[in-house]
Amino acid sequence: MMPHVTMAWQEKFLLDRSEKHGFKLNSDDFAITEHEYVTFKHKSGKMPRLSKTTYEGNLTITDSKKFKALLVGGMGKKKAYGFGMMTV
């Protein structure tokens, strides 16, 4: 299975998850500022290659409890690799 790595899909990824994590976005108020692939060495010897995207822009917090949980815990399946962290 290959990840979706187009800019349009990466924008949709964040927009689709915003409400669940207590914030809302206007697609005109944020942009992708960086996209790259990062390779890691796993203890099994495998070398997973992950897609990394950095977003910058403005958001509106709609649920402070959910948003705080996002800041502490991150978002997505690749958190063990340091992905999915949000800074404000």
N, CA, C and O atoms as CSV, one atom per row, in Angstrom:
chain,resi,resn,atom,element,x,y,z
A,1,MET,N,N,0.845,-1.176,0.000
A,1,MET,CA,C,0.000,0.000,0.000
A,1,MET,C,C,0.889,1.238,0.000
A,1,MET,O,O,1.843,1.319,0.774
A,2,MET,N,N,0.584,2.190,-0.855
A,2,MET,CA,C,1.365,3.415,-0.969
A,2,MET,C,C,0.603,4.578,-0.338
A,2,MET,O,O,-0.618,4.653,-0.473
A,3,PRO,N,N,1.294,5.478,0.344
A,3,PRO,CA,C,0.611,6.631,0.939
A,3,PRO,C,C,0.208,7.626,-0.143
A,3,PRO,O,O,0.816,7.693,-1.212
A,4,HIS,N,N,-0.817,8.385,0.159
A,4,HIS,CA,C,-1.196,9.492,-0.708
A,4,HIS,C,C,-0.244,10.643,-0.404
A,4,HIS,O,O,-0.155,11.083,0.742
A,5,VAL,N,N,0.457,11.128,-1.400
A,5,VAL,CA,C,1.463,12.157,-1.121
A,5,VAL,C,C,1.261,13.441,-1.930
A,5,VAL,O,O,2.099,14.341,-1.875
A,6,THR,N,N,0.175,13.534,-2.670
A,6,THR,CA,C,-0.052,14.771,-3.409
A,6,THR,C,C,-0.385,15.889,-2.429
A,6,THR,O,O,-0.872,15.637,-1.327
A,7,MET,N,N,-0.120,17.113,-2.834
A,7,MET,CA,C,-0.417,18.269,-1.976
A,7,MET,C,C,-1.913,18.321,-1.652
A,7,MET,O,O,-2.292,18.607,-0.516
A,8,ALA,N,N,-2.757,18.047,-2.640
A,8,ALA,CA,C,-4.206,18.094,-2.419
A,8,ALA,C,C,-4.634,17.074,-1.370
A,8,ALA,O,O,-5.468,17.379,-0.517
A,9,TRP,N,N,-4.071,15.860,-1.423
A,9,TRP,CA,C,-4.441,14.844,-0.445
A,9,TRP,C,C,-3.923,15.204,0.942
A,9,TRP,O,O,-4.614,14.979,1.936
A,10,GLN,N,N,-2.733,15.754,1.022
A,10,GLN,CA,C,-2.172,16.144,2.316
A,10,GLN,C,C,-3.014,17.253,2.958
A,10,GLN,O,O,-3.233,17.242,4.169
A,11,GLU,N,N,-3.485,18.205,2.154
A,11,GLU,CA,C,-4.373,19.252,2.683
A,11,GLU,C,C,-5.684,18.639,3.170
A,11,GLU,O,O,-6.170,18.979,4.248
A,12,LYS,N,N,-6.253,17.736,2.375
A,12,LYS,CA,C,-7.502,17.068,2.754
A,12,LYS,C,C,-7.316,16.261,4.039
A,12,LYS,O,O,-8.211,16.232,4.884
A,13,PHE,N,N,-6.172,15.612,4.191
A,13,PHE,CA,C,-5.875,14.831,5.395
A,13,PHE,C,C,-6.051,15.696,6.643
A,13,PHE,O,O,-6.720,15.290,7.593
A,14,LEU,N,N,-5.450,16.887,6.640
A,14,LEU,CA,C,-5.535,17.759,7.819
A,14,LEU,C,C,-6.945,18.315,7.985
A,14,LEU,O,O,-7.465,18.344,9.101
A,15,LEU,N,N,-7.563,18.750,6.914
A,15,LEU,CA,C,-8.933,19.277,6.998
A,15,LEU,C,C,-9.901,18.228,7.543
A,15,LEU,O,O,-10.751,18.547,8.374
A,16,ASP,N,N,-9.782,16.989,7.086
A,16,ASP,CA,C,-10.682,15.919,7.520
A,16,ASP,C,C,-10.533,15.566,8.993
A,16,ASP,O,O,-11.478,15.060,9.598
A,17,ARG,N,N,-9.385,15.818,9.576
A,17,ARG,CA,C,-9.139,15.449,10.973
A,17,ARG,C,C,-9.283,16.618,11.945
A,17,ARG,O,O,-9.207,16.430,13.159
A,18,SER,N,N,-9.487,17.800,11.423
A,18,SER,CA,C,-9.507,18.983,12.285
A,18,SER,C,C,-10.626,18.943,13.323
A,18,SER,O,O,-10.374,19.171,14.506
A,19,GLU,N,N,-11.837,18.660,12.907
A,19,GLU,CA,C,-12.969,18.670,13.841
A,19,GLU,C,C,-12.783,17.643,14.954
A,19,GLU,O,O,-13.059,17.931,16.118
A,20,LYS,N,N,-12.317,16.449,14.601
A,20,LYS,CA,C,-12.088,15.380,15.582
A,20,LYS,C,C,-11.106,15.816,16.664
A,20,LYS,O,O,-11.184,15.360,17.805
A,21,HIS,N,N,-10.174,16.708,16.294
A,21,HIS,CA,C,-9.135,17.138,17.230
A,21,HIS,C,C,-9.374,18.525,17.821
A,21,HIS,O,O,-8.473,19.106,18.426
A,22,GLY,N,N,-10.580,19.055,17.651
A,22,GLY,CA,C,-10.963,20.271,18.342
A,22,GLY,C,C,-10.544,21.578,17.696
A,22,GLY,O,O,-10.385,22.583,18.388
A,23,PHE,N,N,-10.362,21.585,16.385
A,23,PHE,CA,C,-10.077,22.842,15.702
A,23,PHE,C,C,-10.696,22.833,14.316
A,23,PHE,O,O,-11.049,21.782,13.780
A,24,LYS,N,N,-10.818,24.018,13.750
A,24,LYS,CA,C,-11.315,24.097,12.377
A,24,LYS,C,C,-10.339,24.912,11.550
A,24,LYS,O,O,-9.620,25.773,12.058
A,25,LEU,N,N,-10.339,24.614,10.274
A,25,LEU,CA,C,-9.446,25.258,9.316
A,25,LEU,C,C,-10.242,25.758,8.124
A,25,LEU,O,O,-11.237,25.156,7.718
A,26,ASN,N,N,-9.793,26.844,7.588
A,26,ASN,CA,C,-10.266,27.303,6.295
A,26,ASN,C,C,-9.148,26.976,5.322
A,26,ASN,O,O,-7.992,27.308,5.583
A,27,SER,N,N,-9.461,26.339,4.218
A,27,SER,CA,C,-8.408,25.902,3.294
A,27,SER,C,C,-7.572,27.064,2.763
A,27,SER,O,O,-6.470,26.845,2.261
A,28,ASP,N,N,-8.076,28.299,2.864
A,28,ASP,CA,C,-7.304,29.469,2.425
A,28,ASP,C,C,-6.357,29.987,3.503
A,28,ASP,O,O,-5.524,30.851,3.227
A,29,ASP,N,N,-6.471,29.470,4.734
A,29,ASP,CA,C,-5.698,29.988,5.857
A,29,ASP,C,C,-4.501,29.137,6.256
A,29,ASP,O,O,-3.850,29.431,7.258
A,30,PHE,N,N,-4.195,28.087,5.496
A,30,PHE,CA,C,-3.012,27.286,5.794
A,30,PHE,C,C,-2.404,26.776,4.501
A,30,PHE,O,O,-3.065,26.718,3.463
A,31,ALA,N,N,-1.145,26.411,4.581
A,31,ALA,CA,C,-0.439,25.918,3.394
A,31,ALA,C,C,0.587,24.872,3.809
A,31,ALA,O,O,1.024,24.830,4.959
A,32,ILE,N,N,0.956,24.043,2.866
A,32,ILE,CA,C,2.043,23.096,3.073
A,32,ILE,C,C,3.345,23.834,2.794
A,32,ILE,O,O,3.539,24.381,1.709
A,33,THR,N,N,4.225,23.844,3.773
A,33,THR,CA,C,5.499,24.553,3.611
A,33,THR,C,C,6.667,23.619,3.359
A,33,THR,O,O,7.734,24.054,2.927
A,34,GLU,N,N,6.469,22.333,3.629
A,34,GLU,CA,C,7.551,21.368,3.420
A,34,GLU,C,C,6.944,19.985,3.216
A,34,GLU,O,O,5.982,19.610,3.886
A,35,HIS,N,N,7.514,19.244,2.293
A,35,HIS,CA,C,7.119,17.847,2.097
A,35,HIS,C,C,8.380,17.074,1.707
A,35,HIS,O,O,9.098,17.459,0.785
A,36,GLU,N,N,8.634,15.988,2.420
A,36,GLU,CA,C,9.828,15.196,2.144
A,36,GLU,C,C,9.600,13.760,2.590
A,36,GLU,O,O,8.617,13.448,3.261
A,37,TYR,N,N,10.517,12.905,2.207
A,37,TYR,CA,C,10.526,11.525,2.665
A,37,TYR,C,C,11.644,11.353,3.676
A,37,TYR,O,O,12.746,11.875,3.506
A,38,VAL,N,N,11.341,10.612,4.729
A,38,VAL,CA,C,12.314,10.344,5.783
A,38,VAL,C,C,12.447,8.832,5.923
A,38,VAL,O,O,11.443,8.125,5.997
A,39,THR,N,N,13.680,8.334,5.960
A,39,THR,CA,C,13.929,6.903,6.098
A,39,THR,C,C,14.448,6.620,7.505
A,39,THR,O,O,15.320,7.329,8.008
A,40,PHE,N,N,13.911,5.591,8.125
A,40,PHE,CA,C,14.304,5.197,9.476
A,40,PHE,C,C,14.864,3.784,9.445
A,40,PHE,O,O,14.505,2.984,8.581
A,41,LYS,N,N,15.732,3.486,10.376
A,41,LYS,CA,C,16.203,2.109,10.531
A,41,LYS,C,C,15.454,1.503,11.718
A,41,LYS,O,O,15.588,1.952,12.856
A,42,HIS,N,N,14.681,0.497,11.425
A,42,HIS,CA,C,13.896,-0.199,12.437
A,42,HIS,C,C,14.753,-1.294,13.063
A,42,HIS,O,O,15.678,-1.796,12.425
A,43,LYS,N,N,14.454,-1.669,14.309
A,43,LYS,CA,C,15.232,-2.708,14.982
A,43,LYS,C,C,15.181,-4.047,14.253
A,43,LYS,O,O,16.058,-4.890,14.438
A,44,SER,N,N,14.152,-4.244,13.420
A,44,SER,CA,C,14.040,-5.480,12.647
A,44,SER,C,C,14.979,-5.490,11.443
A,44,SER,O,O,15.133,-6.509,10.770
A,45,GLY,N,N,15.604,-4.339,11.181
A,45,GLY,CA,C,16.471,-4.219,10.027
A,45,GLY,C,C,15.782,-3.604,8.818
A,45,GLY,O,O,16.433,-3.240,7.839
A,46,LYS,N,N,14.465,-3.491,8.894
A,46,LYS,CA,C,13.721,-2.852,7.807
A,46,LYS,C,C,14.000,-1.354,7.815
A,46,LYS,O,O,14.350,-0.778,8.845
A,47,MET,N,N,13.839,-0.741,6.659
A,47,MET,CA,C,14.088,0.694,6.521
A,47,MET,C,C,12.811,1.377,6.023
A,47,MET,O,O,12.694,1.655,4.829
A,48,PRO,N,N,11.843,1.655,6.923
A,48,PRO,CA,C,10.614,2.302,6.457
A,48,PRO,C,C,10.885,3.718,5.944
A,48,PRO,O,O,11.655,4.473,6.537
A,49,ARG,N,N,10.239,4.056,4.843
A,49,ARG,CA,C,10.353,5.384,4.242
A,49,ARG,C,C,9.002,6.060,4.408
A,49,ARG,O,O,8.010,5.642,3.811
A,50,LEU,N,N,8.971,7.102,5.222
A,50,LEU,CA,C,7.721,7.768,5.547
A,50,LEU,C,C,7.637,9.140,4.892
A,50,LEU,O,O,8.647,9.808,4.670
A,51,SER,N,N,6.424,9.534,4.593
A,51,SER,CA,C,6.161,10.840,4.006
A,51,SER,C,C,5.923,11.842,5.138
A,51,SER,O,O,5.097,11.604,6.019
A,52,LYS,N,N,6.644,12.953,5.111
A,52,LYS,CA,C,6.547,13.977,6.150
A,52,LYS,C,C,6.054,15.282,5.521
A,52,LYS,O,O,6.590,15.731,4.508
A,53,THR,N,N,5.033,15.882,6.125
A,53,THR,CA,C,4.480,17.133,5.623
A,53,THR,C,C,4.404,18.139,6.760
A,53,THR,O,O,3.981,17.810,7.868
A,54,THR,N,N,4.816,19.366,6.475
A,54,THR,CA,C,4.737,20.459,7.444
A,54,THR,C,C,3.720,21.473,6.938
A,54,THR,O,O,3.774,21.911,5.788
A,55,TYR,N,N,2.793,21.839,7.820
A,55,TYR,CA,C,1.763,22.820,7.502
A,55,TYR,C,C,2.016,24.081,8.326
A,55,TYR,O,O,2.526,24.006,9.444
A,56,GLU,N,N,1.663,25.229,7.776
A,56,GLU,CA,C,1.686,26.480,8.525
A,56,GLU,C,C,0.429,27.257,8.187
A,56,GLU,O,O,-0.044,27.235,7.051
A,57,GLY,N,N,-0.109,27.946,9.190
A,57,GLY,CA,C,-1.287,28.762,8.934
A,57,GLY,C,C,-2.034,29.075,10.207
A,57,GLY,O,O,-1.487,29.024,11.308
A,58,ASN,N,N,-3.298,29.401,10.028
A,58,ASN,CA,C,-4.167,29.791,11.145
A,58,ASN,C,C,-5.270,28.771,11.321
A,58,ASN,O,O,-5.786,28.210,10.355
A,59,LEU,N,N,-5.626,28.540,12.586
A,59,LEU,CA,C,-6.732,27.653,12.911
A,59,LEU,C,C,-7.557,28.288,14.007
A,59,LEU,O,O,-7.119,29.227,14.671
A,60,THR,N,N,-8.755,27.766,14.187
A,60,THR,CA,C,-9.642,28.222,15.256
A,60,THR,C,C,-9.926,27.033,16.165
A,60,THR,O,O,-10.382,25.989,15.700
A,61,ILE,N,N,-9.662,27.186,17.435
A,61,ILE,CA,C,-9.923,26.121,18.398
A,61,ILE,C,C,-11.423,26.083,18.670
A,61,ILE,O,O,-12.026,27.098,19.019
A,62,THR,N,N,-12.020,24.901,18.508
A,62,THR,CA,C,-13.454,24.726,18.732
A,62,THR,C,C,-13.752,23.909,19.985
A,62,THR,O,O,-14.853,23.990,20.530
A,63,ASP,N,N,-12.790,23.130,20.438
A,63,ASP,CA,C,-12.948,22.308,21.648
A,63,ASP,C,C,-11.589,22.248,22.330
A,63,ASP,O,O,-10.706,21.500,21.912
A,64,SER,N,N,-11.431,23.041,23.379
A,64,SER,CA,C,-10.107,23.159,24.009
A,64,SER,C,C,-9.627,21.839,24.615
A,64,SER,O,O,-8.423,21.585,24.630
A,65,LYS,N,N,-10.523,21.003,25.110
A,65,LYS,CA,C,-10.117,19.719,25.692
A,65,LYS,C,C,-9.519,18.797,24.620
A,65,LYS,O,O,-8.458,18.208,24.827
A,66,LYS,N,N,-10.204,18.675,23.475
A,66,LYS,CA,C,-9.690,17.850,22.382
A,66,LYS,C,C,-8.382,18.415,21.825
A,66,LYS,O,O,-7.460,17.669,21.494
A,67,PHE,N,N,-8.321,19.737,21.728
A,67,PHE,CA,C,-7.126,20.361,21.173
A,67,PHE,C,C,-5.921,20.161,22.093
A,67,PHE,O,O,-4.815,19.907,21.615
A,68,LYS,N,N,-6.123,20.274,23.391
A,68,LYS,CA,C,-5.030,20.026,24.340
A,68,LYS,C,C,-4.552,18.578,24.247
A,68,LYS,O,O,-3.353,18.309,24.321
A,69,ALA,N,N,-5.497,17.644,24.082
A,69,ALA,CA,C,-5.118,16.232,23.926
A,69,ALA,C,C,-4.272,16.045,22.669
A,69,ALA,O,O,-3.327,15.257,22.675
A,70,LEU,N,N,-4.596,16.752,21.606
A,70,LEU,CA,C,-3.813,16.690,20.369
A,70,LEU,C,C,-2.399,17.217,20.608
A,70,LEU,O,O,-1.430,16.615,20.146
A,71,LEU,N,N,-2.275,18.318,21.313
A,71,LEU,CA,C,-0.954,18.891,21.566
A,71,LEU,C,C,-0.075,17.949,22.383
A,71,LEU,O,O,1.135,17.873,22.172
A,72,VAL,N,N,-0.696,17.236,23.314
A,72,VAL,CA,C,0.058,16.311,24.170
A,72,VAL,C,C,0.334,14.988,23.463
A,72,VAL,O,O,1.433,14.446,23.574
A,73,GLY,N,N,-0.655,14.462,22.735
A,73,GLY,CA,C,-0.550,13.116,22.187
A,73,GLY,C,C,-0.229,12.997,20.719
A,73,GLY,O,O,0.197,11.934,20.266
A,74,GLY,N,N,-0.426,14.069,19.956
A,74,GLY,CA,C,-0.167,14.005,18.525
A,74,GLY,C,C,-1.333,13.428,17.746
A,74,GLY,O,O,-2.387,13.125,18.305
A,75,MET,N,N,-1.122,13.281,16.435
A,75,MET,CA,C,-2.171,12.838,15.515
A,75,MET,C,C,-1.603,11.802,14.539
A,75,MET,O,O,-0.480,11.948,14.056
A,76,GLY,N,N,-2.367,10.781,14.261
A,76,GLY,CA,C,-1.985,9.840,13.216
A,76,GLY,C,C,-1.269,8.599,13.708
A,76,GLY,O,O,-1.016,8.428,14.901
A,77,LYS,N,N,-0.946,7.727,12.743
A,77,LYS,CA,C,-0.393,6.405,13.040
A,77,LYS,C,C,1.117,6.380,13.201
A,77,LYS,O,O,1.653,5.387,13.693
A,78,LYS,N,N,1.812,7.414,12.814
A,78,LYS,CA,C,3.279,7.381,12.824
A,78,LYS,C,C,3.899,8.157,13.984
A,78,LYS,O,O,5.033,8.625,13.885
A,79,LYS,N,N,3.154,8.292,15.081
A,79,LYS,CA,C,3.643,9.052,16.235
A,79,LYS,C,C,4.900,8.435,16.849
A,79,LYS,O,O,5.727,9.151,17.414
A,80,ALA,N,N,5.047,7.141,16.747
A,80,ALA,CA,C,6.232,6.481,17.302
A,80,ALA,C,C,7.515,6.943,16.595
A,80,ALA,O,O,8.612,6.818,17.139
A,81,TYR,N,N,7.361,7.474,15.387
A,81,TYR,CA,C,8.499,7.986,14.622
A,81,TYR,C,C,8.659,9.497,14.789
A,81,TYR,O,O,9.508,10.102,14.134
A,82,GLY,N,N,7.858,10.109,15.654
A,82,GLY,CA,C,7.922,11.556,15.856
A,82,GLY,C,C,7.061,12.350,14.904
A,82,GLY,O,O,7.196,13.572,14.827
A,83,PHE,N,N,6.181,11.691,14.178
A,83,PHE,CA,C,5.282,12.366,13.254
A,83,PHE,C,C,3.979,12.699,13.974
A,83,PHE,O,O,3.680,12.124,15.021
A,84,GLY,N,N,3.210,13.619,13.418
A,84,GLY,CA,C,1.891,13.930,13.955
A,84,GLY,C,C,1.893,14.912,15.108
A,84,GLY,O,O,0.861,15.117,15.748
A,85,MET,N,N,3.024,15.516,15.383
A,85,MET,CA,C,3.087,16.487,16.469
A,85,MET,C,C,2.673,17.854,15.958
A,85,MET,O,O,2.971,18.216,14.820
A,86,MET,N,N,1.993,18.603,16.794
A,86,MET,CA,C,1.521,19.927,16.404
A,86,MET,C,C,2.111,20.963,17.344
A,86,MET,O,O,2.145,20.774,18.560
A,87,THR,N,N,2.570,22.043,16.770
A,87,THR,CA,C,3.056,23.160,17.581
A,87,THR,C,C,2.227,24.387,17.242
A,87,THR,O,O,1.803,24.572,16.101
A,88,VAL,N,N,2.005,25.212,18.235
A,88,VAL,CA,C,1.242,26.457,18.030
A,88,VAL,C,C,2.024,27.627,18.615
A,88,VAL,O,O,1.565,28.768,18.552
